[in-house]
Each structure stands twice: as C-alpha cells, then as structure tokens.
Amino acid sequence: MNWLARLLRRSEAPAPIERRSFDFLALTMLGVLTLHAPHLPWWLSGGLGGVLALRWWQRRRQPGKAAAWLKLPLIALLTLAILTTYGTVFGRAPGSALAVGLLVLKLLESETPRDARVGIAFACFALMAALLFDQSLLITIGVAIGLLPAFAALRALEPARVPASLPRQLLPGLVLLTASLPLTLFAFVLVPRLSSPLWGAPPRDEARTGLSSEMSPGAMTELLIDDSPAMRVAFDGPMPPRASLYFRAYVMWNYDGSSWHAVDIAHRPAEPMEPADSIGYTVTLLPTGQRVLPALDVPLQTVDGAELRRERTLMRARPVNDTLTYHLTSALRYRLQPTLERNHRASLQLPAGFNPRTLALGRQWRARHGDDTAAIVRAALDLFHDGGFSYTLTPAPLGRDAMDDFLFATREGFCEHYASAFTVLMRAAGVPARVVTGYQGGFWNRFGNYLLVRQSDAHAWSEVWMAGRGWVRVDPTAAVRPERVSLGAAAAAGGSDRPWYQDAWLQGLRNRWDIVNRWWDKGVIGFDALRQRGLLTPFGVQQTDTQMLTLLLVLGSVLFASIGLAWAMARRVRVDPALAGLRRLERRLGKAGVVRRRGEGPRHYLQRAARALPGQRDTLLRLMEQYLQLRYGETEPSRESLRAFRRAVRDFHLPRVVQ
C-alpha cells in the first residue's frame, strides 16, 4: 500500500504560490520589459505591458491559470507580429523581442512554484540580454536592480517563509549583490578577453547611425532631437573658438532636385591646401555603423585604417561598429584648393525642370553683381537675415520644387533647408558651391577637459569657391539664427521646438553626468585584450600573457574560496539562534519562578509555563510552536524565521510570579 500512497501524493496538485510571490514575479518581468522597451517596437512594449497588468489584476482577484484558448492565440499573434516586423525570428533584435514576449506570456500560466522558478530563471537571462544592446552605466545598474525582485521572488517561494515588509524582502538580494562586487571585479580584470564579442558586430540595420551620405531638407529632424552622444573630443591645447568647431563628415556635390548626395571617389589625391595654423586633438567616436570619421575642418592627415578623400574627408575601410579613438591634426585657418580645376562642372550642376523661381533669383544676382562672388554671397545671406525666415525643427513639408516652396512660401526650416537653398542659389548665380554635413559646436566639460558632441549637434553648411581664397565655408543658418553657432543647436531651436529632455537645466545636468559615462566607456567597456595585457605594467611586467592571467585567476579563485569556507565555518560554530532565543526565554521565565527542570524537553517546559502563567498562555504556546518548527520542522530555517522568533522572545514581558 506504500506505493499507492506515494502515487496518490504525486498526483496531488501543487499548492498555488502566494500573492506576494506572484507580485515579485510580475515585478521581475516588468523590469525585463522596461529594460528592453527602448529597442522594441512601441506597440509590442505597450501590448506586453497591458497583458502583464491584466494578468496581475486578474491574479489578485482570483488565483488560477489563464485559459488555453487565450494563451495559444497570443503566442501565435506574437510570433506573427515579430515575423512581420523583422522578417525572421533569428538575430539579436527579433530574438530578444520573442524572448521578452514569451516571458510575459509565461506569466499567464505561472501558478505553481515550479512555473515561477522557471520564469525567474528565464527573466534573469533576458535581463542579461539587455546588455547586448546598451552597455552604459545606467543600463548596467538597471540590470542589477532588476535582479532584486527576482531574488526576492525566489526567497518568497521557500517553504515556511515568515511574511515580512517589502524592504526586508528586497534587502537580502541587495546584500548579495553588494557581496558579489569583489568577485565580479576580480573576474572582470582577470578572465582572458576575446578580441571581439561573441555575438559579433551589430547588423547594419541595427547599428546606431548618425549622419548619412545623403541629405534632404527636413530629413535630419530625428537626428537633431537625438540627444545621445556622438563623439568626445579632447584638444592638445585650449579649445578653439566655438565659431571654429565645425566637424566635417560628408561633402555633397550631386543634387537631383530633392536630395544631395556625396560622391565616394577613392584613391584620388586630397584637394591642395595651404594651412595657416593647426591644432591637434583626439576623437573618441561612438559606434555609427558607417565608415566616415568626423574631423575638425579641415584635417591635414589621415589615421590608420582610413583614407583622406578628395574633399578632405576621412573614410574608413570598415564601418565603425565599436567605439573608436583616433588622433588628428587640423587647420583652423587655411586656403583649400586656391586654384579651381578646369573640370568643375560638378560644382555648378543643377537638375533641369526644378525650382524655376530660385534659379531666376540666382541669375538676377549674377546679372547685378557680375563676377563679384562676395557680393552674391552677401545678397543670399541678407535674404535669409531680412526676408522673414525663421529657424524651427518642425517646418512645413515641401513639394516637388522644394527650394521654391522654402524661399518663397514657407520660409521656415533648419540647417538642411538653409544650406541646400543657399547652395542652389550660388550655383544658379554661377558660383561653384557644395554642401557639407557634419557636427557643429558641443558642450565643453571643464571637469573632464573635453568637448561633448551629441547627435543633436549635427549640422549642414555650404562651401563656395572664391578666386584667390579657394573653398570658403559659409553657414547660412547663422544668418537666420546666430545662436546656432554661438550657443548650440538646443539654444537655436527655442523652447517650443525642443523636446522636454532638451530643456536647459536637464541638458546641463546630462552634459555634466557625461563625465561618468566617459569614465565608464573608457575604463569598463574599453577594457579590451590590449589593455588587459598591460595590466601589470605598473609592477614591472610589460606584457601579461595568457599563462600569467590563468595563474592569477587560479590564485584569486583559491583565495576567494578560502574566504568563503572560513566564513561558512565561522557561522557553523556560532550559537544556534533558535536555541539562543529559547535560553533567553528560559531566563525570563526563571525570574518569574518557572524554572526548567533537568531532562525536561522544550514542549513540556513551555506547556507547564503556560499553565503556570494563564495570562501569557497564548503567547507561550505560540513561541513553543515557532521554536519546534525552527528546530525540528525545517532542515535549514530561514533567517527571517529566526529573526521573527528572537523578536517575539525579546518582546515577551511578564510580572514576577512564584510557583
């Protein structure tokens, strides 16, 4: 009959998890969804958030799994949505979207401790997967915080768990994370590094990109409201004046009536230049997924792995998929190509059948000023300054004749509009001109002594060719809004155009916080195999090879294991907390006249004390049950249970009674 009893016990349904355990489980999955939300489609994040909230609300009303007829369609809908959006379920972005979606749907059937533990393990994996997209300090801290409810949920699932407040349930996980920091630092420094991450370079469509080799008026809006860092620049000497902080990326010649395009001509000598003075600087460029390397206008030489192109732009052989640091020297005052080539038709090319009013205005200036290029340039700048134009990041859309619409109708836009219209006007007037895109300005961080350039500092300007001077930079946007050059893009946009996160006080705080991000990027993310090999240089070891790292790793592991073993042994020799609590209770009862007899067990002793002290009977019986459960009901009682028993003993008071 024993086998039948065991079979019946196995067939019994496990008890559902308590409400607090389910709350921690739901909070863990909410943390995973929050960390992944920035790279998930908004509709997927919102839908999964709604499912999670509804499941939590339903569970508080009545425990029980969601019906199968609801779960299966949701899984099919999730898979179909990911296939429709990404075209596949494989890869970093679709794979993480599918994992987060299945994790949230797992909550629909999480009713038993087994299901809850499976969900927690899967959630911890999904938390780590968030670091594949962003390894910044804030995201890393967010992942660590996301582990706290997971630890609390695991502890809440332990049997005979005494209810405690929310801070007390989260505190053990925080202590565990804090205690793991030395071991984490040890592993970070000594575990041999790979030359590239296991997951490889990010796919082209997922790489964070900034500037593009194509420019259309109005297409740069999303970039101008993107406040993420683009690069950091440290100068060998004092920072140049803000009016000189133009970082060249693309030079665009071809215009098809709606867009400008850069011509990628390799293996041609750079345009001749006569520099007047120069400055050295170091650029730390964040990943862009593109090959261009922004340089202070204009670079005098190239860097390893890059080519100095015809228009004095730097082009790399491979895309920048990881943070890249390079040192350059650029000229602040110069004459670029003083002699115009005979074949300069590309600098005058305009498509036929577009913008007739703009072309007519340029021809009028040509007829009025003749070969006086400076006068033609002044006429265009006066038009922008006095013609009722305004600077805005939300301009009206333009039609087929975009420049006509801009110059004679809407008269509102930002740098793309002004650079494009100015260059078309110059070419219509017979003045060689081209568009240049890059970055302008930035925030000078005096604490870190570097210039922080954000994506929102992206800018477009023009270059015109003048006899005897060569290519000369002209920024038509400055004629409309001088603050764009003197104060930066955020100040030029004004309060109405700027997003809330570009408010002056908040942006100032983020600019100063960037020094922490720079330290994190340089000291943690930038800790590669090369820096690891020079780890022991201060101790006289020039190169730390793999054997040395392995030896240090083994010695350190033995040291950590010894410390852990000593701590565990020290805990074992301590007095049993439950027994210590009983001894304290015995002393208090002894002072009241109830002394424990020799050979008397705790049950009989406390029952006798309850009979002798009828006013404390219920309290003493409850203390007896707690002690017996701690001593004989559990193999390893929890700390919370022990603390609760000792607190109950401490709070036990009675008058002196003699029996």
C-alpha positions as CSV (number, residue, x, y, z in Angstrom):
1,M,0.0,0.0,0.0
2,N,3.0,2.3,0.4
3,W,3.4,2.6,-3.4
4,L,-0.2,3.5,-3.7
5,A,0.2,6.3,-1.1
6,R,3.2,7.6,-2.9
7,L,1.4,7.6,-6.2
8,L,-1.6,9.5,-4.7
9,R,0.8,12.1,-3.2
10,R,2.4,12.6,-6.6
11,S,-0.9,13.1,-8.3
12,E,-1.9,15.8,-5.9
13,A,-1.8,19.3,-7.5
14,P,0.8,21.6,-6.0
15,A,-0.4,24.5,-3.9
16,P,-0.6,27.8,-5.8
17,I,2.0,30.4,-5.0
18,E,1.2,33.1,-2.5
19,R,0.2,36.6,-3.6
20,R,3.4,38.2,-2.5
21,S,5.5,35.7,-4.5
22,F,3.4,36.4,-7.6
23,D,3.8,40.1,-7.1
24,F,7.6,39.8,-7.1
25,L,7.4,37.5,-10.2
26,A,5.3,40.1,-12.0
27,L,7.7,42.9,-10.9
28,T,10.6,41.0,-12.2
29,M,9.1,40.6,-15.7
30,L,8.1,44.3,-15.6
31,G,11.8,45.2,-15.1
32,V,12.8,43.0,-18.0
33,L,10.2,44.7,-20.3
34,T,11.3,48.1,-19.1
35,L,15.0,47.5,-19.9
36,H,14.1,46.1,-23.4
37,A,11.5,48.7,-24.3
38,P,13.9,51.2,-25.9
39,H,14.7,48.7,-28.7
40,L,11.3,47.1,-29.0
41,P,8.5,48.4,-31.3
42,W,6.3,50.7,-29.2
43,W,3.2,48.6,-30.0
44,L,4.9,45.5,-28.7
45,S,6.1,47.1,-25.5
46,G,2.6,48.6,-24.9
47,G,0.8,45.3,-25.7
48,L,3.0,43.2,-23.4
49,G,2.7,45.8,-20.7
50,G,-1.1,45.6,-21.0
51,V,-1.0,41.8,-20.8
52,L,1.2,41.9,-17.7
53,A,-1.1,44.4,-16.0
54,L,-4.2,42.5,-16.8
55,R,-2.7,39.2,-15.6
56,W,-1.6,40.9,-12.3
57,W,-5.1,42.3,-11.8
58,Q,-6.8,39.0,-12.5
59,R,-4.5,37.1,-10.2
60,R,-5.2,39.4,-7.3
61,R,-9.0,38.8,-7.8
62,Q,-8.9,35.1,-8.2
63,P,-5.8,32.7,-8.5
64,G,-5.7,30.4,-11.5
65,K,-4.1,30.0,-14.9
66,A,-5.3,31.8,-17.9
67,A,-7.4,29.6,-20.3
68,A,-5.6,27.8,-23.1
69,W,-7.9,29.3,-25.7
70,L,-6.3,32.7,-24.7
71,K,-2.7,31.7,-24.4
72,L,-2.3,29.9,-27.7
73,P,-3.7,32.7,-29.9
74,L,-1.5,35.2,-28.0
75,I,1.6,33.1,-28.7
76,A,0.7,32.8,-32.4
77,L,0.0,36.5,-32.6
78,L,3.3,37.4,-31.0
79,T,5.2,35.1,-33.5
80,L,3.3,36.5,-36.5
81,A,4.0,40.1,-35.3
82,I,7.7,39.5,-35.0
83,L,7.9,37.8,-38.4
84,T,6.0,40.7,-40.0
85,T,8.2,43.4,-38.3
86,Y,11.7,41.8,-38.6
87,G,11.2,39.2,-41.3
88,T,12.7,36.5,-39.1
89,V,12.8,35.3,-35.5
90,F,16.6,34.9,-35.6
91,G,19.0,37.6,-34.7
92,R,19.6,40.0,-31.8
93,A,16.6,42.3,-32.2
94,P,13.9,39.7,-33.2
95,G,15.3,37.1,-30.8
96,S,15.1,39.4,-27.8
97,A,11.6,40.6,-28.8
98,L,10.4,37.0,-29.0
99,A,12.1,36.1,-25.7
100,V,10.6,39.1,-23.8
101,G,7.2,38.3,-25.3
102,L,7.3,34.7,-24.3
103,L,8.5,35.6,-20.9
104,V,5.5,37.9,-20.3
105,L,3.1,35.3,-21.7
106,K,4.7,32.7,-19.3
107,L,3.1,34.8,-16.5
108,L,-0.3,33.6,-17.7
109,E,0.3,30.1,-16.5
110,S,2.6,30.8,-13.5
111,E,0.7,29.4,-10.6
112,T,3.0,26.8,-9.1
113,P,6.4,27.2,-7.5
114,R,7.9,25.3,-10.4
115,D,6.5,27.6,-13.0
116,A,7.5,30.6,-11.0
117,R,11.1,29.4,-10.7
118,V,11.3,28.7,-14.5
119,G,10.0,32.2,-15.2
120,I,12.5,33.8,-12.8
121,A,15.4,31.9,-14.4
122,F,14.3,32.9,-17.9
123,A,13.8,36.5,-16.7
124,C,17.4,36.7,-15.4
125,F,18.7,35.5,-18.8
126,A,16.5,38.2,-20.5
127,L,17.9,40.8,-18.2
128,M,21.5,40.0,-19.2
129,A,20.4,40.1,-22.9
130,A,19.6,43.8,-22.5
131,L,23.4,44.4,-22.3
132,L,23.7,43.3,-25.9
133,F,22.0,46.5,-27.0
134,D,23.4,49.0,-24.5
135,Q,26.3,48.6,-22.1
136,S,26.1,52.0,-20.5
137,L,26.4,52.6,-16.7
138,L,22.7,53.3,-16.2
139,I,21.6,50.2,-18.1
140,T,24.1,48.1,-16.1
141,I,22.7,49.5,-12.9
142,G,19.2,48.8,-14.2
143,V,20.1,45.2,-14.8
144,A,21.4,44.8,-11.3
145,I,18.3,46.4,-9.8
146,G,16.2,44.1,-12.0
147,L,17.7,41.2,-10.2
148,L,16.4,42.3,-6.8
149,P,12.8,41.3,-7.3
150,A,14.0,38.0,-8.8
151,F,15.9,37.2,-5.7
152,A,13.0,38.3,-3.5
153,A,10.7,36.1,-5.5
154,L,12.9,33.0,-5.0
155,R,13.1,33.7,-1.3
156,A,9.4,34.1,-1.1
157,L,8.9,30.7,-2.7
158,E,10.8,29.0,0.1
159,P,8.6,26.9,2.5
160,A,7.6,28.2,5.9
161,R,8.5,31.7,4.9
162,V,7.5,34.3,7.5
163,P,5.8,37.3,6.0
164,A,7.9,40.5,6.0
165,S,7.8,44.0,4.7
166,L,8.8,44.8,1.2
167,P,12.2,46.4,2.2
168,R,13.1,43.4,4.3
169,Q,12.4,41.1,1.4
170,L,14.5,43.1,-1.0
171,L,17.4,43.7,1.4
172,P,18.9,40.1,1.2
173,G,19.2,40.4,-2.6
174,L,20.9,43.8,-2.2
175,V,23.3,42.4,0.3
176,L,24.0,39.5,-2.1
177,L,24.7,41.9,-5.0
178,T,27.0,44.0,-2.8
179,A,28.9,41.0,-1.6
180,S,29.4,39.8,-5.2
181,L,31.1,43.1,-6.3
182,P,34.6,42.0,-5.3
183,L,34.3,38.7,-7.2
184,T,32.8,40.5,-10.2
185,L,35.7,42.9,-10.3
186,F,38.1,40.1,-10.0
187,A,36.6,38.1,-12.9
188,F,36.3,41.3,-15.0
189,V,40.0,42.0,-14.7
190,L,41.5,38.6,-15.0
191,V,39.2,36.4,-17.2
192,P,41.0,36.4,-20.6
193,R,39.4,38.8,-23.1
194,L,38.4,38.0,-26.6
195,S,39.4,40.2,-29.5
196,S,35.8,40.7,-30.4
197,P,32.5,39.9,-28.6
198,L,30.9,36.5,-29.0
199,W,27.8,38.0,-30.7
200,G,29.9,39.8,-33.4
201,A,29.3,43.2,-34.9
202,P,25.7,44.5,-34.9
203,P,23.8,44.1,-38.1
204,R,23.8,47.1,-40.4
205,D,20.1,47.9,-39.8
206,E,20.6,47.8,-36.1
207,A,23.8,49.9,-35.8
208,R,23.4,53.3,-34.3
209,T,23.8,55.7,-37.1
210,G,24.1,59.5,-37.2
211,L,24.9,61.4,-40.4
212,S,24.3,60.0,-43.8
213,S,25.9,60.3,-47.2
214,E,22.5,61.7,-48.4
215,M,20.7,64.8,-47.3
216,S,17.2,66.0,-48.0
217,P,15.7,69.2,-46.5
218,G,13.7,68.0,-43.4
219,A,15.3,64.5,-43.2
220,M,17.6,65.4,-40.3
221,T,14.8,66.2,-37.8
222,E,15.1,62.9,-35.9
223,L,18.8,63.4,-35.7
224,L,18.5,66.9,-34.3
225,I,16.3,65.8,-31.4
226,D,18.5,62.8,-30.6
227,D,20.4,63.8,-27.5
228,S,22.7,60.7,-27.4
229,P,26.5,61.4,-27.5
230,A,28.1,61.1,-30.9
231,M,31.7,61.7,-30.0
232,R,34.0,63.3,-27.4
233,V,37.0,65.5,-28.4
234,A,40.0,66.3,-26.3
235,F,42.3,69.1,-27.6
236,D,46.0,69.1,-27.2
237,G,45.8,72.8,-26.1
238,P,42.9,75.2,-25.3
239,M,39.6,74.6,-27.0
240,P,39.3,76.6,-30.3
241,P,36.6,79.3,-30.5
242,R,33.0,78.0,-31.0
243,A,32.9,79.6,-34.4
244,S,35.7,77.2,-35.5
245,L,34.1,74.0,-34.1
246,Y,32.9,72.6,-37.5
247,F,33.5,68.8,-37.8
248,R,33.5,67.7,-41.4
249,A,31.9,64.4,-42.4
250,Y,30.4,64.4,-45.9
251,V,30.9,66.7,-48.8
252,M,28.0,66.6,-51.2
253,W,28.1,67.6,-54.9
254,N,25.2,65.9,-56.6
255,Y,21.7,67.4,-56.4
256,D,18.7,65.8,-58.1
257,G,16.1,68.4,-57.2
258,S,15.2,66.9,-53.8
259,S,18.3,65.4,-52.2
260,W,22.0,65.9,-52.1
261,H,24.4,63.0,-52.4
262,A,28.1,62.5,-51.6
263,V,30.3,61.1,-54.3
264,D,32.5,58.3,-52.9
265,I,35.6,58.6,-55.0
266,A,38.5,56.7,-53.6
267,H,42.3,56.8,-54.3
268,R,42.3,60.4,-55.5
269,P,44.7,62.9,-54.0
270,A,43.2,65.3,-51.5
271,E,42.5,68.9,-52.5
272,P,45.6,71.0,-52.1
273,M,45.6,73.2,-49.0
274,E,47.8,76.0,-47.6
275,P,47.3,75.8,-43.7
276,A,47.9,79.0,-41.7
277,D,47.8,77.3,-38.2
278,S,46.8,73.9,-36.9
279,I,45.7,72.1,-33.7
280,G,45.9,68.6,-32.5
281,Y,43.1,66.7,-30.9
282,T,41.8,63.2,-30.0
283,V,38.4,62.0,-31.0
284,T,36.5,59.2,-29.3
285,L,33.8,58.3,-31.8
286,L,30.9,56.2,-30.6
287,P,29.6,53.4,-32.9
288,T,27.8,54.7,-36.0
289,G,27.7,51.7,-38.4
290,Q,29.2,54.0,-41.1
291,R,32.7,54.4,-42.5
292,V,33.1,58.2,-42.2
293,L,35.3,59.7,-39.4
294,P,34.3,63.3,-38.5
295,A,37.3,65.6,-38.3
296,L,37.7,69.3,-37.4
297,D,37.5,71.3,-40.5
298,V,39.9,70.5,-42.3
299,P,42.2,67.5,-41.4
300,L,45.9,67.6,-42.5
301,Q,46.5,63.9,-42.5
302,T,44.7,60.6,-42.1
303,V,44.8,57.9,-39.4
304,D,45.5,54.2,-39.6
305,G,42.8,52.2,-41.4
306,A,41.3,55.4,-43.1
307,E,41.8,57.3,-46.3
308,L,41.9,61.1,-46.8
309,R,39.5,61.6,-49.7
310,R,39.5,64.3,-52.3
311,E,37.3,66.7,-50.3
312,R,39.4,66.4,-47.2
313,T,37.1,63.8,-45.6
314,L,38.2,60.7,-43.8
315,M,36.7,57.4,-44.9
316,R,37.4,54.1,-43.1
317,A,37.7,50.7,-44.9
318,R,35.2,49.2,-42.4
319,P,32.2,50.6,-40.6
320,V,32.6,51.9,-37.1
321,N,30.8,49.3,-35.1
322,D,32.7,49.8,-31.8
323,T,34.0,52.8,-30.0
324,L,36.9,54.2,-32.0
325,T,39.6,56.6,-30.8
326,Y,41.9,58.5,-33.2
327,H,44.2,61.5,-33.1
328,L,44.3,64.1,-35.8
329,T,45.7,67.5,-36.7
330,S,43.5,70.0,-38.5
331,A,43.9,73.5,-39.8
332,L,41.8,76.3,-38.3
333,R,42.8,78.9,-40.9
334,Y,43.6,77.7,-44.4
335,R,43.3,78.1,-48.2
336,L,41.7,75.0,-49.6
337,Q,42.3,74.4,-53.4
338,P,43.3,78.0,-54.3
339,T,43.2,77.1,-58.0
340,L,39.9,75.8,-59.3
341,E,40.2,72.8,-61.6
342,R,39.2,73.2,-65.2
343,N,36.6,70.5,-64.9
344,H,34.5,72.0,-62.2
345,R,31.1,71.4,-63.7
346,A,30.0,69.2,-60.7
347,S,30.1,72.3,-58.5
348,L,27.7,74.1,-60.8
349,Q,25.3,71.2,-61.7
350,L,21.6,71.7,-61.3
351,P,18.8,69.4,-62.4
352,A,16.6,70.7,-65.2
353,G,12.9,71.4,-64.5
354,F,13.2,72.1,-60.8
355,N,12.9,75.3,-58.8
356,P,12.4,77.9,-61.6
357,R,11.9,80.9,-59.2
358,T,15.1,80.0,-57.3
359,L,17.1,79.7,-60.5
360,A,15.8,83.0,-61.7
361,L,16.8,84.8,-58.5
362,G,20.3,83.4,-58.7
363,R,20.6,84.6,-62.3
364,Q,19.4,88.1,-61.3
365,W,22.2,88.3,-58.7
366,R,24.7,87.2,-61.4
367,A,23.5,89.9,-63.7
368,R,23.6,92.5,-61.0
369,H,27.0,91.7,-59.4
370,G,28.8,90.0,-62.2
371,D,31.9,88.1,-61.1
372,D,31.8,89.6,-57.5
373,T,31.3,86.3,-55.7
374,A,31.5,88.0,-52.3
375,A,28.6,90.3,-53.2
376,I,26.5,87.4,-54.4
377,V,27.1,85.6,-51.1
378,R,26.2,88.7,-49.2
379,A,22.9,89.0,-51.2
380,A,21.9,85.5,-50.2
381,L,22.8,86.0,-46.6
382,D,20.9,89.3,-46.5
383,L,17.9,87.5,-47.9
384,F,17.9,84.9,-45.1
385,H,18.5,87.6,-42.5
386,D,16.0,90.2,-43.6
387,G,13.5,88.1,-45.6
388,G,11.3,86.9,-42.8
389,F,12.9,83.5,-42.4
390,S,12.7,81.5,-39.1
391,Y,14.6,78.6,-37.6
392,T,12.4,75.7,-36.5
393,L,12.8,71.9,-36.2
394,T,9.2,71.4,-37.2
395,P,9.0,73.1,-40.7
396,A,6.1,72.8,-43.1
397,P,6.5,70.0,-45.7
398,L,7.9,71.0,-49.1
399,G,6.6,70.0,-52.6
400,R,8.3,69.0,-55.8
401,D,10.0,72.4,-56.2
402,A,11.3,72.2,-52.7
403,M,13.6,75.3,-52.8
404,D,10.9,77.4,-54.4
405,D,8.5,76.4,-51.6
406,F,11.1,77.1,-49.0
407,L,12.3,80.5,-50.3
408,F,9.0,82.0,-51.4
409,A,6.3,80.3,-49.3
410,T,7.1,78.6,-46.0
411,R,10.4,80.4,-45.1
412,E,10.9,78.2,-42.1
413,G,13.3,75.3,-41.5
414,F,16.7,74.4,-40.1
415,C,20.2,73.9,-41.3
416,E,19.4,71.5,-44.1
417,H,16.9,73.9,-45.6
418,Y,19.3,76.9,-45.5
419,A,22.4,75.1,-46.7
420,S,20.5,73.4,-49.6
421,A,18.8,76.7,-50.7
422,F,22.0,78.7,-50.4
423,T,24.0,76.2,-52.5
424,V,21.3,76.1,-55.2
425,L,21.2,79.9,-55.3
426,M,25.0,80.0,-55.6
427,R,25.1,77.5,-58.5
428,A,22.2,79.4,-60.2
429,A,24.4,82.5,-60.0
430,G,27.4,80.7,-61.5
431,V,29.3,80.4,-58.2
432,P,30.8,76.9,-57.6
433,A,29.3,75.6,-54.4
434,R,28.7,72.4,-52.4
435,V,27.0,71.2,-49.3
436,V,29.0,69.9,-46.2
437,T,27.4,67.9,-43.4
438,G,28.9,67.1,-40.0
439,Y,28.7,68.5,-36.5
440,Q,29.0,72.0,-35.1
441,G,29.6,73.1,-31.6
442,G,29.2,70.9,-28.5
443,F,29.4,71.2,-24.7
444,W,32.7,71.9,-23.1
445,N,33.0,69.7,-20.0
446,R,35.5,71.6,-17.9
447,F,35.7,68.7,-15.3
448,G,36.9,66.2,-17.9
449,N,38.5,68.8,-20.2
450,Y,36.8,67.5,-23.3
451,L,34.1,68.6,-25.8
452,L,31.0,66.5,-25.8
453,V,29.3,66.4,-29.2
454,R,25.8,65.0,-29.4
455,Q,23.8,63.7,-32.3
456,S,21.6,66.8,-31.9
457,D,24.7,68.9,-32.8
458,A,24.5,67.6,-36.4
459,H,24.7,70.5,-38.9
460,A,24.8,71.3,-42.6
461,W,26.6,74.2,-44.2
462,S,28.0,75.3,-47.6
463,E,31.3,75.9,-49.2
464,V,31.7,78.3,-52.1
465,W,34.8,78.8,-54.2
466,M,36.3,82.3,-54.3
467,A,39.2,83.3,-56.5
468,G,42.4,83.5,-54.6
469,R,40.8,82.0,-51.4
470,G,39.7,78.6,-52.6
471,W,36.8,76.8,-50.9
472,V,35.4,79.1,-48.2
473,R,32.9,77.9,-45.5
474,V,29.6,79.8,-45.4
475,D,27.0,79.0,-42.8
476,P,23.7,80.4,-44.0
477,T,21.9,79.2,-40.9
478,A,23.9,81.6,-38.8
479,A,22.4,84.5,-40.8
480,V,18.9,83.4,-39.5
481,R,19.8,82.2,-36.1
482,P,23.3,83.2,-34.9
483,E,22.7,81.2,-31.6
484,R,23.1,78.0,-33.6
485,V,26.8,78.7,-33.8
486,S,27.4,80.7,-30.6
487,L,25.2,78.7,-28.2
488,G,24.5,75.4,-29.9
489,A,21.6,73.5,-31.6
490,A,19.4,73.3,-28.5
491,A,19.5,77.1,-27.9
492,A,18.8,77.8,-31.5
493,A,15.7,75.6,-31.6
494,G,14.0,77.5,-28.8
495,G,11.6,76.2,-26.1
496,S,8.7,75.4,-28.4
497,D,10.7,73.2,-30.8
498,R,12.8,71.3,-28.3
499,P,11.7,68.1,-26.7
500,W,11.3,68.0,-22.9
501,Y,14.6,66.2,-22.4
502,Q,16.4,69.1,-24.1
503,D,15.3,71.7,-21.5
504,A,18.3,73.8,-20.5
505,W,18.5,72.6,-16.9
506,L,18.1,68.9,-17.8
507,Q,20.5,69.0,-20.6
508,G,23.1,70.8,-18.4
509,L,22.7,68.0,-15.9
510,R,23.2,65.4,-18.6
511,N,26.2,67.1,-20.0
512,R,27.9,67.1,-16.6
513,W,26.9,63.5,-16.0
514,D,28.6,62.5,-19.2
515,I,32.0,62.6,-17.5
516,V,30.8,59.5,-15.6
517,N,29.7,57.9,-18.9
518,R,33.1,58.7,-20.4
519,W,34.9,57.0,-17.4
520,W,32.6,54.0,-17.9
521,D,33.3,53.8,-21.6
522,K,37.0,54.2,-21.2
523,G,37.6,52.1,-18.1
524,V,34.9,49.3,-18.4
525,I,33.7,49.0,-22.0
526,G,37.1,50.0,-23.4
527,F,38.9,47.4,-21.2
528,D,39.9,45.1,-24.1
529,A,42.6,42.4,-24.6
530,L,45.3,45.0,-25.3
531,R,44.7,46.9,-22.0
532,Q,44.4,43.6,-20.1
533,R,47.9,42.6,-21.4
534,G,49.3,45.8,-19.9
535,L,47.5,45.2,-16.6
536,L,50.7,44.5,-14.6
537,T,52.8,47.3,-16.2
538,P,52.9,49.4,-13.0
539,F,54.5,46.3,-11.3
540,G,57.3,46.0,-13.9
541,V,55.6,43.3,-16.1
542,Q,55.4,44.7,-19.6
543,Q,53.1,42.1,-21.1
544,T,50.7,39.9,-19.2
545,D,50.2,36.8,-21.3
546,T,47.5,34.2,-21.0
547,Q,49.6,31.9,-18.7
548,M,50.1,34.8,-16.2
549,L,46.4,35.7,-16.3
550,T,45.5,32.0,-15.7
551,L,47.9,31.8,-12.8
552,L,46.4,34.9,-11.2
553,L,42.9,33.6,-11.9
554,V,43.6,30.3,-10.1
555,L,45.3,32.0,-7.1
556,G,42.5,34.5,-6.8
557,S,39.9,31.8,-7.0
558,V,41.6,29.8,-4.3
559,L,41.7,33.0,-2.1
560,F,38.0,33.7,-2.6
561,A,37.1,30.0,-1.9
562,S,39.2,30.1,1.3
563,I,37.5,33.2,2.5
564,G,34.1,31.7,1.8
565,L,35.0,28.5,3.5
566,A,36.3,30.3,6.6
567,W,33.1,32.4,6.7
568,A,30.9,29.3,6.5
569,M,32.9,27.5,9.2
570,A,32.6,30.6,11.4
571,R,28.9,30.5,11.0
572,R,28.7,26.9,12.0
573,V,30.5,27.4,15.3
574,R,28.2,30.2,16.3
575,V,25.4,29.5,18.8
576,D,22.2,28.3,17.3
577,P,19.9,31.4,17.0
578,A,16.8,29.4,17.9
579,L,18.5,27.8,20.9
580,A,19.8,31.2,22.0
581,G,16.3,32.6,21.8
582,L,15.0,29.7,23.9
583,R,17.7,30.3,26.5
584,R,16.7,33.9,26.8
585,L,13.1,32.9,27.3
586,E,14.1,30.4,30.0
587,R,15.9,33.1,31.8
588,R,12.9,35.4,31.8
589,L,10.6,32.6,32.9
590,G,13.1,31.6,35.6
591,K,13.0,35.1,37.0
592,A,9.2,34.8,37.2
593,G,9.5,31.5,39.1
594,V,9.1,28.9,36.3
595,V,12.5,27.1,36.1
596,R,13.2,24.4,33.6
597,R,13.7,21.0,35.2
598,R,16.6,18.7,34.4
599,G,15.7,16.5,31.4
600,E,12.6,18.4,30.6
601,G,12.0,19.0,26.9
602,P,11.1,22.4,25.5
603,R,7.5,21.3,24.7
604,H,6.7,20.1,28.2
605,Y,8.5,23.0,29.8
606,L,6.7,25.7,27.8
607,Q,3.4,23.9,28.3
608,R,4.0,23.9,32.0
609,A,4.9,27.6,31.9
610,A,1.6,28.3,30.0
611,R,-0.3,26.6,32.8
612,A,1.5,28.4,35.4
613,L,1.0,31.8,33.7
614,P,-2.5,31.7,32.3
615,G,-2.3,35.4,31.4
616,Q,0.6,34.6,28.9
617,R,-0.7,31.2,27.8
618,D,-1.4,32.0,24.1
619,T,1.9,33.8,23.7
620,L,3.9,31.0,25.3
621,L,2.2,28.3,23.2
622,R,2.8,30.4,20.0
623,L,6.5,30.7,21.0
624,M,6.6,26.9,21.6
625,E,5.2,26.2,18.1
626,Q,7.7,28.6,16.5
627,Y,10.6,27.0,18.3
628,L,9.6,23.5,17.4
629,Q,9.1,24.4,13.8
630,L,12.6,26.0,13.6
631,R,14.3,23.1,15.4
632,Y,12.5,20.1,14.0
633,G,10.3,21.2,11.2
634,E,13.0,22.6,8.8
635,T,16.4,21.4,7.7
636,E,17.7,24.9,7.3
637,P,15.4,27.6,8.8
638,S,15.4,30.9,7.1
639,R,16.9,34.0,8.6
640,E,13.6,35.8,8.6
641,S,12.0,33.0,10.7
642,L,14.9,33.0,13.2
643,R,14.7,36.8,13.4
644,A,10.9,36.7,13.9
645,F,11.3,34.2,16.8
646,R,14.0,36.2,18.5
647,R,12.0,39.4,18.2
648,A,9.0,37.6,19.7
649,V,11.1,36.5,22.7
650,R,12.6,39.9,23.1
651,D,9.1,41.5,23.2
652,F,7.9,38.9,25.7
653,H,7.4,40.5,29.2
654,L,5.6,39.3,32.3
655,P,5.3,40.1,36.0
656,R,7.2,38.2,38.6
657,V,5.3,35.1,39.7
658,V,6.4,32.3,42.1
659,Q,5.1,28.8,41.7
